[in-house]
Amino acid sequence: SEDLPETIESIRPSIKAHLQRFSKTGLSRPEQSILDIAKAENTKDFGTIFRVFCETEGVYGFGDVQVKMMYDDLVRKGLLG
């Protein structure tokens, strides 16, 4: 179809973001984003972090439970808390 190249270009950011979810060494992009947001906003409040995460990392389409699981894991690891 004539629209195929445009369609492929429109999914490029989603594919890149998906690949950045997986890290063999260190934190994934979503985890790092949570830490960066906490630092930038000078808060550990999950509600604030979740709101900003949705604004900046909306490409993932994560809901509150998914982000909260990452947030809690970062707290358990002593990286946020």
N, C-alpha and C positions, 0 to 999 in steps of 0.2 A: 504494500500500500504506500501511497505518497506520504502518509503521516508517520511512517515507521522511524526515519531518522530523528524527527522531532521528539517522538515518544522515547526513543533510546536516550537522548540527551536529557530529557526531563527526569529520568530515573537515576542518572549518574550520581547526584548527591545522596540518594537513598542507599545505593550500593556502597559508596565510599563510607558513609556513616555506619552501615552494617558491618563492614570489615573492621572498622575502628572499635567495634564493641569487644573484639577479642584481642587480648594482649598476652603474649607469651612471657613478657618481662615487664612486670609492673601493672599499672592500672589501665583499665579500658578508658576510652574517651568519655563515656557517661560518668564513670566513677571520678575521673579527674575533673570533670565539669562540676560535679557536686562539691568537691573540695574548693575549686576556684570560686564558685558562687558563694560558699560559706565565708571565704576570705574577703571577697570583694564587698559583700553585704555586711561583713563583720557580725555574723550571726550563726547560730547553730539551730535556729528555729526551722523545723522541717517545713512548715507551711510556707515560709518565705523562700526557702531553698527550692521547694517544689514549684512554686509559681514562676520563679526565674528560670528554672530548668525547662519548664514547658515553653517558655518564651524563646530560649536560646537553643534548645535541643529538641524542638518539636518534630524534627524529622524522624525521631524514633517512635513517636506515638505512644510512649510509655504512660501508663496510668499511675495513680498515687501509690498503689501497692507495689508496683515494680520499682519505683524510685525509692520507696521507703525500705525495701529489702536491701538495696544497694547502700542507702544511707546507714541503716543499722549495721551492715557488714563493715562499713568504714569506721563506725563507732567501736565495734568489737575489735577491730585491728588496731585501735588507738590512733587512727589517722584523723578522726573527727570526734571531738568530744570534750 
